């Protein structure tokens, strides 16, 4: 499988988010390779998206969202979890896709150890669980996932059945159906029918 290119990421964020479903995220830790098939994502933009970190413009925290597409935007939330986003859009136009859940493929024993759970479906279900399982933290903030040997994404087959909903855990911009997930996947986080609105064929 080929890596995703800069041009893949440098597009309208919801479009990128949808097409990330079925792709494989790869995290290399020394000789260990941890991989997972992306099954759930959320799109976030800039000044037109009140739910986005970038809504009020460039800050030290959000600068990476305004720069070249195809970088990791990692942040710490609730004093507990790291969240992984992949940046999108053109330079100066903020955008990022939150990776909410993945189906573990390789390095499963190591991911189980990191998470402290045995149930395969729970290992990377939810953005904080995914980063813990794959050893992703603030050291990877700003990482160029197009060129990196530590964190990157491989192209996958287009998903046949994709469901959409409002984004989880936010109160603003609930009219944006910018959460995309693989319908029927046991690896999807939280309430799999959260604010369910539509189903589309890939």
Beta strands, then each sheet from edge to edge (+ up, - down):
strand 1: 24-29
strand 2: 32-44
strand 3: 72-77
strand 4: 81-87
strand 5: 96-106
strand 6: 151-154
strand 7: 161-165
strand 8: 179-182
strand 9: 196-201
sheet 1: 3+ 4- 5+ 2- 1+ 6-
sheet 2: 3+ 4- 5+ 2- 8+ 7- 9+
end
